[in-house]
Each structure stands twice: as structure tokens, then as C-alpha cells.
């Protein structure tokens, strides 16, 4: 994981990965940071184009840490 990662987030992610491994589930982390324009684009997806699903309820208005899991 990235050296600049928030240590609390890093700890929580590692806990999640360990729990998934224990129950034989594979998870993949695809993002750990998203800037405001990227977050707003995801927020609008499914709202502008009704053929796409809504994927988030968070707008890119406040600084936050994101984690996308597959």
C-alpha cells in the first residue's frame, strides 16, 4: 500500500483484507483516493443517464478518503 496512505485507513483496509481471506473471499481495492471532479462524475452517473446505476451517494464537496472494493 502507498507510503502516503492515512495510517488509520491502512489499518482498516488490512483488517478487511484479512477478514475476507479468513472466509475465503477475494477482494480487490481499486481506488483509495478520488479528487472532487472524479467523485462528482461518479455521483452524477445514474442520475444523468438513467440507464446506468447510481454508484454513490457522496458528492465531491468535502475532503474524504475513498475505498472502492470489488
N, C-alpha and C positions, 0 to 999 in steps of 0.2 A: 504494500500500500504506500501511497505517496508520503514523502517525508514531511510535507507541509500540512498534512491532514490534522484536523482537530483531534486531540488525544481521546476525548470522551467518545466522539463518533467512531474513531478507530476501534476502541474497546468494544463498543456496542456491535459494530459490524463483525468483529471476530467472534463475539458471543453468538451472534445469529448464525454465522457460518458453522461453528462447532455444533450448535443445536440441530441444524439441518443435516449435518454429517451423521450425527447420532441416530437420526431417524431415516437415514439412507435417502435423503433428498439432495438433489443437486441444485444449487442456486448460483446465479451469476450476477455480479454487480456491474451494471452498465454505465452508471454515472454517479459522480459524487459531488458535482458542482454544476450549476446551471446559471448563466447570467440572466438578467432581467428580460431582455428581448427573447431569449430562448424559452424561458418559463412562460412568458405571455403568449408565445406562439403555441405552446402545448395547451395552455389554458383555453385558447380560442378554438383549438381543434375539437370538433364535435359540437361546437356552438355555432360556428360559421357554416360548417359543412355538416349537415345532419346525417350524411351517410357514414361519417366517422364517429367512433365512440368518444365520449368525454373521458379523458385520461387523468385529469387532475382538477382539484377544486382550489388550488393555490395560485394566486396571481403573482407576478414578479415585482411586487411593490416593496417588499421588506427583505432585508438580507436574511438568507436562510441556507441551511445545508440540505442538500437533496440526496436521496439514495434510490436508485431505480434497481429493482431486482427482477430477474427472470427466473 
